[in-house]
Amino acid sequence: MKLIESKAATLTEPVKLFVHEVGQGKPVVFISGWPLSHEMWEYQFNELPKHGIRCIGYDRRGFGRSDKPWNGYDYDTLAADLKSVIEELNLNEVTLVGFSMGGGEVVRYLSTYGSGRISKAVLISSIVPYMLKTDDNPDGVPQENFDGFVKDIEQDRPKFLTDFAKDFYGNSLLNNAVSDEILHWHSILALQASGRATTQCIRSFSATDFRNEISYLDVPILIIHGESDKTVPIEVSSNRTSQMLPGAEYIIYESAPHGLFITHKERLNQNLIQFINQQVVTISNPYTDIVT
């Protein structure tokens, strides 16, 4: 465990990011989803190191044990934070794994800094390519929905996060997909963030348009999404990303919610292990030249 100082050029003051890593072998950087920290990956970090994988997780600025500045929650700065982690650890041949909001950091990093240090990428329950409903994105989520989230968080953040967690994991009166203890753990992780970071990141992941950046993904891509995701609807997110990346591997988990890293952890772990440990032979198309 260590603190890494971000070298994001837009900063007026240095920001330290908390980094945790376990295992040896192929380096994989896990980027957490909103509103959680690197600790959301517990069940992946418990298993993947057994298969020759070096798991590296860091807390996004404003979350977990990283510094919590007032500004810097736009994707340019967040991608620069990711770059600082990769360079400070001197990582090469990295697999990037971005969950939900973290998928945006994966895309912005690759479109801005290229794939020189990156070998593969995984988008899980990702918000890309564009969440917001606009004239040219009519099937997106209305602005008033995100405004409502911000208003509720500013009114009573603990209550909002408690209610939000139920849809996150697909819990209902008829289906307890996860235990009450998991929901409580989720809230504890989410409350480690600052209120400012929590609301500012809503603005970033809802309003950032990645559609023109998808073409920059020039490494093998694995896309995973839950069919019953109520937090990031599959129709406006991964279905579209997979159409824009016809060479990517796309796996839909039937009846899975947003938080499939818990509800479908065994399946997710196996998919990640297989994809990360595949050998890539570069011939012409980096998406189709994957052999096991």
WOFEN-V315253 format. One record per residue. N is the residue number from 1. RES is the residue in one letter. PHI is phi in degrees with one decimal (NA if undefined). NEAR is the number of other C-alpha atoms within 12 Angstrom. D_CENTER is the distance of its C-alpha to the mean C-alpha in Angstrom with 1 decimal. Layout:
# WOFEN-V315253
N/RES/PHI/NEAR/D_CENTER
N/RES/PHI/NEAR/D_CENTER
This chain:
# WOFEN-V315253
1/M/NA/18/20.4
2/K/-155.7/19/20.9
3/L/-105.7/25/20.3
4/I/-115.1/31/19.5
5/E/-83.2/29/20.8
6/S/-70.7/35/18.7
7/K/-105.4/25/20.9
8/A/-54.3/29/19.2
9/A/-67.6/19/22.4
10/T/-82.3/20/22.0
11/L/-78.9/23/22.4
12/T/-98.7/14/25.9
13/E/-142.3/17/25.3
14/P/-67.1/23/23.4
15/V/-124.7/35/20.3
16/K/-98.9/31/19.6
17/L/-108.7/38/16.3
18/F/-82.8/32/16.4
19/V/-122.9/38/15.5
20/H/-126.4/31/16.1
21/E/-141.2/32/16.9
22/V/-150.2/29/18.9
23/G/92.8/22/20.7
24/Q/-132.6/17/22.2
25/G/127.4/23/21.8
26/K/-65.7/31/19.2
27/P/-77.1/35/16.6
28/V/-130.2/44/12.9
29/V/-100.1/46/10.4
30/F/-97.6/48/7.5
31/I/-112.9/48/4.8
32/S/-74.0/43/4.7
33/G/-95.5/46/4.5
34/W/-74.8/52/7.9
35/P/-106.5/47/10.5
36/L/-101.9/42/10.0
37/S/-121.9/40/10.4
38/H/-60.1/42/10.1
39/E/-67.4/36/12.7
40/M/-61.7/35/10.6
41/W/-88.4/37/10.6
42/E/-51.7/29/14.4
43/Y/-75.7/23/15.4
44/Q/-82.3/38/13.7
45/F/-69.8/32/15.2
46/N/-77.6/21/18.5
47/E/-112.4/24/18.8
48/L/-63.1/36/17.4
49/P/-60.7/27/19.7
50/K/-68.1/19/22.6
51/H/-119.1/25/21.9
52/G/71.7/20/22.1
53/I/-121.7/31/18.5
54/R/-91.7/33/17.8
55/C/-92.9/41/14.6
56/I/-125.3/40/13.4
57/G/-126.5/45/11.0
58/Y/-137.9/48/11.4
59/D/-87.2/47/11.4
60/R/-55.1/53/10.3
61/R/-49.0/51/13.8
62/G/89.1/38/15.2
63/F/-127.9/41/13.5
64/G/54.7/36/14.7
65/R/-103.7/31/17.4
66/S/-81.2/33/16.6
67/D/-60.9/30/19.0
68/K/-125.7/28/18.9
69/P/-72.9/25/20.5
70/W/-75.0/21/21.6
71/N/-122.5/26/20.1
72/G/101.4/32/17.5
73/Y/-104.4/37/14.5
74/D/-80.4/33/14.6
75/Y/-69.9/37/12.3
76/D/-61.7/29/15.2
77/T/-69.7/30/15.4
78/L/-63.9/43/11.8
79/A/-67.5/38/11.9
80/A/-66.1/34/15.2
81/D/-62.3/43/14.0
82/L/-59.3/50/11.8
83/K/-58.7/39/15.1
84/S/-62.0/31/17.1
85/V/-63.0/42/15.4
86/I/-62.2/37/15.9
87/E/-74.7/23/19.5
88/E/-63.8/20/20.5
89/L/-87.9/26/19.9
90/N/53.0/14/21.5
91/L/-89.8/26/19.0
92/N/-137.7/24/19.9
93/E/53.3/25/19.0
94/V/-86.3/37/15.4
95/T/-98.9/40/12.9
96/L/-93.2/51/9.4
97/V/-122.9/48/6.7
98/G/-113.3/44/3.1
99/F/-103.0/45/2.4
100/S/54.0/48/4.2
101/M/-56.7/48/4.8
102/G/-62.7/42/2.5
103/G/-62.2/47/4.4
104/G/-66.1/53/7.1
105/E/-63.6/48/7.4
106/V/-60.1/51/7.8
107/V/-66.5/49/10.4
108/R/-66.3/39/12.0
109/Y/-60.4/37/12.5
110/L/-66.9/35/14.1
111/S/-74.1/27/16.1
112/T/-95.3/26/17.4
113/Y/-110.4/26/18.0
114/G/81.0/22/18.3
115/S/-109.4/28/17.8
116/G/-55.9/22/20.6
117/R/-101.6/27/18.7
118/I/-111.0/35/16.1
119/S/-105.4/37/17.3
120/K/-152.0/42/14.5
121/A/-148.8/44/11.0
122/V/-125.9/45/9.0
123/L/-113.1/48/7.0
124/I/-114.4/49/6.6
125/S/48.9/50/7.7
126/S/-79.8/49/6.4
127/I/-81.1/48/8.4
128/V/-73.3/46/10.0
129/P/-91.8/43/12.9
130/Y/-167.6/41/14.3
131/M/-88.8/41/14.3
132/L/-78.9/34/17.6
133/K/-76.1/21/21.0
134/T/-138.9/18/23.3
135/D/-59.6/10/26.5
136/D/-98.5/12/24.9
137/N/-141.6/21/21.9
138/P/-65.6/15/24.1
139/D/-94.9/19/21.9
140/G/-75.1/29/19.1
141/V/-87.5/29/18.7
142/P/-60.1/21/21.6
143/Q/-56.8/22/21.5
144/E/-63.4/16/23.4
145/N/-64.3/19/20.8
146/F/-70.4/26/18.4
147/D/-60.8/20/21.6
148/G/-64.1/18/22.5
149/F/-59.8/28/19.3
150/V/-62.4/26/20.1
151/K/-60.9/19/23.7
152/D/-66.9/22/23.1
153/I/-65.7/29/20.9
154/E/-69.4/21/23.7
155/Q/-81.7/15/26.3
156/D/-160.3/16/25.0
157/R/-62.4/28/21.5
158/P/-58.8/26/22.1
159/K/-66.7/20/23.4
160/F/-58.4/27/20.7
161/L/-65.1/35/18.0
162/T/-64.4/29/20.3
163/D/-68.2/24/20.8
164/F/-62.0/29/17.2
165/A/-61.9/37/16.4
166/K/-64.5/32/19.0
167/D/-67.9/29/17.5
168/F/-54.9/40/14.0
169/Y/-105.1/36/15.6
170/G/79.7/32/18.4
171/N/-77.9/28/21.2
172/S/-151.8/18/24.5
173/L/-61.7/9/28.2
174/L/-102.2/7/28.6
175/N/-147.2/15/25.5
176/N/-95.9/20/24.2
177/A/-64.9/27/21.1
178/V/-132.4/28/20.4
179/S/-73.7/19/22.9
180/D/-60.8/18/23.7
181/E/-67.6/15/22.9
182/I/-64.1/24/19.3
183/L/-61.1/29/19.1
184/H/-66.2/21/20.9
185/W/-59.6/23/18.6
186/H/-55.6/37/15.6
187/S/-65.1/30/17.7
188/I/-61.6/25/18.8
189/L/-63.0/31/15.3
190/A/-66.2/38/14.6
191/L/-75.8/30/18.1
192/Q/-70.6/32/17.6
193/A/-74.8/34/16.0
194/S/-81.3/33/18.5
195/G/-61.5/29/19.4
196/R/-61.5/26/19.3
197/A/-62.3/37/15.7
198/T/-62.0/41/14.8
199/T/-78.3/34/16.8
200/Q/-65.2/34/16.1
201/C/-70.1/39/12.4
202/I/-59.6/33/13.5
203/R/-60.8/29/15.7
204/S/-71.2/32/13.2
205/F/-75.2/40/10.6
206/S/-83.8/40/13.7
207/A/-105.7/30/16.0
208/T/-85.0/30/14.4
209/D/-98.2/28/15.8
210/F/-100.4/37/14.2
211/R/-60.8/31/16.9
212/N/-83.6/17/19.0
213/E/-102.6/27/16.5
214/I/-59.0/33/15.5
215/S/-65.9/25/18.8
216/Y/-80.5/23/17.8
217/L/-79.4/42/15.7
218/D/-108.0/28/18.6
219/V/-121.0/39/17.3
220/P/-57.4/37/17.0
221/I/-122.6/47/13.9
222/L/-115.1/43/13.0
223/I/-113.6/43/11.6
224/I/-129.9/45/11.4
225/H/-151.9/46/11.8
226/G/-84.0/41/14.1
227/E/-61.9/27/17.3
228/S/-106.2/25/17.9
229/D/-67.1/35/14.6
230/K/-93.3/28/16.2
231/T/-84.3/37/13.2
232/V/-125.8/40/11.8
233/P/-55.5/32/14.9
234/I/-63.0/40/14.8
235/E/-65.4/31/17.8
236/V/-95.0/33/16.3
237/S/-120.5/43/13.0
238/S/-67.0/43/12.7
239/N/-58.3/31/16.5
240/R/-72.9/29/17.0
241/T/-61.1/40/14.6
242/S/-64.9/31/16.5
243/Q/-68.7/20/19.7
244/M/-78.2/25/18.9
245/L/-124.9/30/18.1
246/P/-62.1/23/20.9
247/G/-87.2/23/20.8
248/A/-73.9/34/17.3
249/E/-84.8/34/17.3
250/Y/-124.0/30/16.2
251/I/-120.8/27/16.3
252/I/-102.9/30/16.6
253/Y/-89.8/28/16.9
254/E/-61.6/18/20.0
255/S/63.1/21/20.1
256/A/-84.2/36/16.7
257/P/-86.8/39/14.9
258/H/-65.3/41/11.4
259/G/-80.8/46/11.2
260/L/-71.9/41/12.2
261/F/-66.0/39/11.0
262/I/-104.7/30/14.2
263/T/-66.8/30/16.4
264/H/-126.7/29/16.2
265/K/-61.5/27/15.4
266/E/-65.7/18/18.3
267/R/-66.0/24/17.6
268/L/-60.7/37/14.0
269/N/-58.5/31/15.4
270/Q/-65.4/20/18.1
271/N/-62.8/27/16.1
272/L/-67.0/39/14.0
273/I/-59.3/32/17.4
274/Q/-64.1/22/19.2
275/F/-67.1/37/16.9
276/I/-64.7/40/16.5
277/N/-89.0/28/20.2
278/Q/-66.5/21/21.5
279/Q/-87.4/21/23.8
280/V/-105.7/23/23.3
281/V/-110.9/17/26.7
282/T/-82.3/16/26.7
283/I/-121.3/11/29.4
284/S/-140.8/12/28.5
285/N/-110.0/19/25.3
286/P/-65.1/26/22.3
287/Y/-83.2/28/20.9
288/T/-98.3/23/24.1
289/D/-94.7/20/25.3
290/I/-110.4/27/23.5
291/V/-125.4/17/25.9
292/T/-101.9/13/25.7
